[in-house]
Amino acid sequence: MAATNDDIGILTHKKTQRASEEVYSRLRSQILAGKFKPGDSLPSERSMMDSLKRSRPTIREALRMLERAGLIKSFHGRDGAVVLSPGVDSIVQPLEDIISMRKTSEAELLEVRELVEIAVAQWAALRYKDGDGENLLRTLIAVRDAVDSDSFFEADIRFHHALATATQNSLCEAMHSALFQLVFEILTTNFFRLTFQRQGELRQEIIHDHQAIYDAVIAGDAEAAGERMREHVRSFEALINGK
């Protein structure tokens, strides 16, 4: 039986997809190995078509995959895409894919968040420096000042990020940011389902929790910092569970 046009189209698409994945893997490996460093430009599409013996659609799809992974950025009017410094998006997208494919529940995601947040608070206390305390204090004050503002949760995020920075562990900081990005929508969506009065009460509870965490960190008390963070995170778990 002769192949139909639809059959040929599907086979062509699969062939292009496999080819683009090969190009993506090759370029990704070269970027991670340091052949192309942040700020460098990749070769032009035409150059890669010639050197890799691949079609323009294949090259473009591979570049789109690299851009989605947060490894490059394409600019209009520029021949080659620019290699980026590894950022949070490089971690977030694979995490989102895993979570989606494995049907990870909100409860599982929040369990991991609790584990990471407690470790962050403890490490921040153990590695406390005066400069970290100044940064934490600024973000703590910003949360208080934004208590009645739409920017409250932006300030809240900055406080948690300041804690992650205080761990002096760049990988921990990146993973914490990625995880926070994933759970932020869950937390805020459930928050805004509450009554206006309960929202106000919870904002005050958050400020109180932040103060307690801050006090423990600048005192260098890792055990207290971890316990205060555990209480803080679990208050949100109660919120998710409608308690």
N, C-alpha and C positions, 0 to 999 in steps of 0.2 A: 504494500500500500504506500503510495507516494506521500511524502511529507507535505503538509499544508503550509500556507504562508504563516499561520499562527505558530506552528511547530518550529519553523525556521527562525521566527522572531524570538521565541523563548530560548532556543539554543544559542542564538547570537548574543542575547542579553546575558545568559549564564557565562558564556565564554568571556565577554567583556568584563563581567563582574569578577571572575576568577583572576583575570589579567590585572585588573585594577588593584585587587587585594595583594597580588605579588609586588606590584610597584609600590603600593603603600608600605608593605612590610620592609622592602628594601630601603626606601627613603627614611622610614622611621628608625631603622637600625643605624643608618648613617648619621642621623640627627643625634640619637642617644649616644653614639660612639664619639661624638664631637667632631665629625668631619664637617658638619655645618653647625656653626655656633649661633647663639642668640644674636640677632641683628644681621646675620648673613642672609644673602638672597640665594634661593635655590636656582638651578639652571632654568632657562626659559622653557616653555612647553615645547617649542620647536626643537630645542637642543635635546630635551629628554626623549622626544619622539624618535630622534635620530640615534641617540646613544642606546636607548632601551629597546628600540625596534617595536614600539607600541603606537597605537592610534591616538589621536587627540582626545576622543571621548574617554579612553582608558586612562590617560594621563590626568585629565581633568577630574575624573571620579576619584582617583587616588589622592589628588590634592584636596578635594572636598573632604575626604576621610581624615586627612591630616589636620585640616582646619577644624573639623568637628572635635578632634581629639585635643585641640588647644596647642598644637605644635607649630603651626604656621599661621600667617595672616596674609591674605591676598589684597593687594591695593590696586585700584583702578589706574590704568596708565603705566603700571610698572611691570616689567617683563617677568621677573621671578618673584614668587611668594617669599615673604620674610620669615625667618625662623624666630620663634618666640621663646622667652625664658619660660621654663615650666611653671605653670600656675595651677590654681585650684581647679579650673575647668578640665585640666588633664587628668584629674582624679575623679571629679564629679561624674563625667560622662560614663566611664567604665562602671562606676558604682551604681549609677542609675540603671544601666543595662543589666547588671547582675540582679539588682533588686526587682526589676521588671520580669526578667526571665524566671527567677526563682519564686516569684509571687510572694516576696517578703512582706510581712504584715507591718502595720504601724507599730504594734507592740514590740516586734523584734527590732525594728529600727531604733525605737526609743530605749530599749535595753542596751544596745550598743552605745547610744549616746551617753547613757548614764555611766557606763564603764569608762569611756574616753574623758568625759567631763571631770569625773572624780580624780583620775590620774593627772589631768591637767592642773587641777587645783593643788594637788599634793606636790607635783614637781615644781610648780610656781613658788610654793612655800619653801621647799628645800633649796631652791636656787635663787631665792630672793636677792635683788640688788636695789639700791636706792633709786636708780633710774626707773626701774620697773614700777616701784611704788608710786612715783610721780605720775607715770602714765596711767596706772590703775586708778589713782585718785581723780585724775581728770575725767576719765570715763565714768567713774562712779558719780561724780558731780553732774555730769551730762545727763545721766539717767534720771537723777532727781529733778533737774531743771526741765526735763521733757515729760514729767509725769502726766500732765494734762494735754500733751501734744500728740499729733499724728506721728511724730518722729520718735516716739518712745521706744519702739522695738528696734529702730536703727541704733539708738543709743545703747540699748540692751546688748545688741550684737557686738558693738565696739568694746563693751566691758569684757565679754567672753573672749573676744579676739585678743584683748590686752593680756588676759590670763594665759592664753596659749602662747603668746610671744614671750611671756615671762618664763616659760619652761626652758627657753634657750635650746630648743630642739626643733630644727627647721622642718623635719618630717612630721613631727607631732603637730606643729602649727598648721601645715598644709592639710593634713588629714582631718584635723579638728574643723578647719574652715569648710572643707568639703562636706563633712557630716552635718555641720550646722546648716549649711545651705540646703541640704536635703530635708532636714526636720523642721526648718523654719516655717514652711507653708503649713505643715500639720499643726504646729503650735498656734500660729496666728489665726488660722481658720477656726479652730476650736475656741480660741479666746473671744473672737468677735461673735460667737454664738451665744455668749453669756449676756445677762442683763447688764445695763449700763452701770448699775450699782456694784455688781459683782466684778465687773471689769476694773472699776476704781479700786476696789478692795485688793484685787490681785496685783495691780500695779504697785500698791503700797507694800504688799508682801514681797514682791520682787526686789524692791529697793531695800527692804529690811534684810533679805537674804544676801544681796550683794554686799551690803555693809559687813555682815558677819563673815562672809568669805574673804573680803578685803582685810579685815582685822586679823584673821588667822594667817593669811599669806604674809603680811608685813611683819607679823610676830614670828615667822618662820616655823609655824606649827602645822606640819604636814597632816597630822592625824585630824586636827580640828578642821583644817581647810577641806579635807576630803569629806568629812562628815557633814559640814555645812553645805557642801555642793550636793551631796547625796539627798539631803532634805529638800534642797532647792529643786533638783531635777524631779524628785518624786512628787512634788506638789503639782508639777505639770502632768505627770502621769495620771494623777488623780483627776486633773482637769480633762484629760483625754477620755478617761473612763466615766466621766460625768459625776464624780464624787465631790 
